[in-house]
Amino acid sequence: MSVLGYNTEKAAKNLIPQLRTVGLIDAEGVPQDLAKRYRMDAEYVDAVKEIVDSVYPAELRELFLVRPKM
């Protein structure tokens, strides 16, 4: 977890539940396909959209939609 700037094991362990919640790792801590796509520039935007869609209800996501100005 030092890649994320966490220098202590305790700090790194605090991130594990969130990484599981968004689907980046499984119950054993193994990176999932989503984590691999998140790291690739070409697939990053779609991976983030998938994470946001899985965590936030549609009603909340709609509050933050960027709509083109007319």
C-alpha positions in Angstrom: 0.0 0.0 0.0 3.0 2.3 0.0 2.0 3.0 -3.6 -1.0 4.9 -2.2 1.2 6.9 0.2 0.5 4.9 3.3 3.6 4.1 5.2 2.1 2.1 8.0 0.4 -1.3 7.9 -2.4 0.0 10.1 -3.2 2.9 7.6 -3.1 0.5 4.7 -5.4 -1.9 6.4 -8.0 0.9 6.9 -8.4 1.0 3.1 -9.2 -2.7 2.6 -12.9 -2.5 3.4 -13.4 0.4 1.0 -11.4 -1.4 -1.8 -13.7 -4.4 -1.2 -16.9 -2.3 -1.2 -16.1 -0.8 -4.6 -15.1 -4.1 -6.1 -11.4 -3.5 -6.6 -10.4 -6.5 -4.4 -12.2 -9.7 -3.4 -12.6 -11.0 0.2 -9.1 -12.5 0.1 -7.6 -9.2 -1.1 -7.0 -10.3 -4.6 -7.2 -7.6 -7.2 -10.3 -8.0 -9.5 -10.7 -7.2 -13.2 -12.1 -3.8 -12.2 -8.8 -3.0 -10.5 -6.9 -3.9 -13.6 -9.2 -1.8 -15.8 -9.0 1.1 -13.3 -5.2 1.2 -13.8 -5.3 1.3 -17.6 -5.7 4.8 -19.1 -7.9 3.5 -21.9 -10.4 1.9 -19.5 -10.1 4.2 -16.5 -13.2 6.3 -17.2 -15.4 3.3 -17.7 -14.0 1.6 -14.5 -14.7 4.7 -12.4 -18.3 4.9 -13.9 -18.8 1.3 -12.9 -17.6 2.0 -9.3 -19.8 5.1 -9.0 -22.8 3.3 -10.3 -22.3 0.4 -7.9 -21.8 2.6 -4.8 -24.3 5.4 -5.3 -28.0 5.2 -5.9 -29.3 6.6 -9.2 -31.1 9.4 -7.5 -27.9 10.7 -5.9 -25.9 10.3 -9.1 -28.4 12.3 -11.1 -27.9 15.3 -8.7 -24.3 15.5 -10.0 -24.8 15.0 -13.7 -23.0 17.5 -15.9 -25.5 18.7 -18.4 -24.5 20.8 -21.5 -25.4 24.4 -21.4 -28.2 25.4 -23.8 
